[in-house]
Amino acid sequence: IANNEYSLAMNEMMRPSEEVVQMAVCLRIKRVAANYFRAFLLFQKVDAEGKTIADLLKQCISADKDFTRIDIAPVLCRAEKTEENKMYCLSHGGVQDCFDTISLLKKLVIGKINQ
């Protein structure tokens, strides 16, 4: 599931920046992050108790210290809030930072699973 969502986000990011629907990519990236974290925890036979991306990362760090290399701040969209107080990446640069983070996470998780 995470790989399919990742591919969809990547395809969206390959479009010209003025055609990218940032909020859609942002939400997809958040799902991808949660799914990669859950996949790693499942592989480690650890119950994914985390309800948030930050909680899931903490669980992954407890299982494997290599996850300390993942900075999820871009994925959490700390810099921008919409009028409804929901956090989304509303700029192409912000979405690109999220995508770069997810690319690192994907590489780490797949590397751990394939060892």
C-alpha positions as CSV (number, residue, x, y, z in Angstrom):
1,I,0.0,0.0,0.0
2,A,2.7,2.4,1.0
3,N,4.6,1.8,-2.3
4,N,1.4,2.5,-4.4
5,E,0.7,5.7,-2.5
6,Y,4.4,6.7,-2.8
7,S,4.2,6.2,-6.6
8,L,1.0,8.2,-6.9
9,A,2.6,11.1,-4.9
10,M,5.8,10.8,-7.1
11,N,3.7,11.0,-10.3
12,E,1.9,14.1,-9.0
13,M,5.2,15.7,-8.1
14,M,6.5,15.1,-11.6
15,R,3.9,17.4,-13.0
16,P,4.7,21.1,-13.6
17,S,4.7,22.9,-10.3
18,E,1.7,25.1,-11.2
19,E,-0.4,21.9,-11.9
20,V,0.5,20.1,-8.6
21,V,-2.3,19.9,-6.1
22,Q,-0.2,20.4,-3.0
23,M,-2.8,19.5,-0.4
24,A,-3.6,16.2,-2.1
25,V,0.1,15.3,-2.3
26,C,0.6,16.4,1.3
27,L,-2.2,14.2,2.6
28,R,-1.0,11.3,0.5
29,I,2.6,11.7,1.9
30,K,1.2,11.6,5.5
31,R,-0.5,8.3,4.7
32,V,2.7,7.0,3.1
33,A,4.7,7.9,6.2
34,A,2.3,6.2,8.5
35,N,2.2,3.1,6.3
36,Y,6.0,2.8,6.0
37,F,6.4,3.1,9.8
38,R,3.6,0.5,10.3
39,A,5.2,-1.8,7.8
40,F,8.5,-1.7,9.6
41,L,6.9,-2.3,13.0
42,L,4.9,-5.2,11.5
43,F,8.2,-6.6,10.1
44,Q,9.7,-6.3,13.6
45,K,6.6,-8.0,15.1
46,V,6.0,-4.9,17.1
47,D,2.4,-3.8,17.7
48,A,1.9,-0.4,15.9
49,E,0.3,1.4,18.9
50,G,1.0,4.9,17.6
51,K,-1.9,7.0,16.5
52,T,0.2,9.7,15.0
53,I,3.1,9.8,12.7
54,A,5.3,11.1,15.6
55,D,4.2,8.2,17.8
56,L,4.9,5.7,15.1
57,L,8.4,7.2,14.6
58,K,9.1,6.9,18.3
59,Q,8.1,3.2,18.2
60,C,10.4,2.7,15.2
61,I,13.3,4.4,17.0
62,S,12.8,2.1,20.0
63,A,13.0,-0.9,17.6
64,D,15.9,0.5,15.6
65,K,18.1,3.6,16.3
66,D,18.6,4.1,12.5
67,F,15.2,5.8,12.5
68,T,16.8,8.8,14.4
69,R,18.0,9.9,10.9
70,I,14.4,10.5,9.8
71,D,13.3,14.1,10.4
72,I,9.6,14.1,10.1
73,A,9.2,17.9,10.7
74,P,8.5,18.6,7.0
75,V,5.8,15.9,7.0
76,L,4.1,17.4,10.1
77,C,3.8,20.7,8.2
78,R,4.8,22.7,11.3
79,A,5.1,25.9,9.3
80,E,1.7,26.3,7.8
81,K,-1.9,26.1,9.0
82,T,-5.1,26.5,7.0
83,E,-8.0,28.6,8.2
84,E,-9.4,25.4,9.8
85,N,-6.2,24.9,11.8
86,K,-5.4,21.8,9.8
87,M,-1.8,21.4,8.8
88,Y,-1.0,21.0,5.1
89,C,1.9,21.9,2.9
90,L,0.6,24.6,0.7
91,S,3.7,25.4,-1.3
92,H,5.5,23.4,-3.9
93,G,8.7,23.7,-1.9
94,G,7.0,22.4,1.3
95,V,5.6,19.5,-0.5
96,Q,9.0,18.7,-2.1
97,D,10.6,18.7,1.4
98,C,7.9,16.2,2.5
99,F,8.5,14.1,-0.5
100,D,12.3,14.1,0.1
101,T,11.7,12.9,3.7
102,I,9.4,10.1,2.5
103,S,12.0,9.0,0.0
104,L,14.5,8.6,2.8
105,L,12.0,6.8,4.9
106,K,11.1,4.4,2.0
107,K,14.8,3.6,1.4
108,L,15.4,3.0,5.1
109,V,12.3,0.7,5.6
110,I,12.8,-1.3,2.4
111,G,16.5,-1.7,3.3
112,K,15.6,-3.0,6.8
113,I,13.0,-5.4,5.5
114,N,15.3,-6.7,2.7
115,Q,18.3,-7.4,5.0
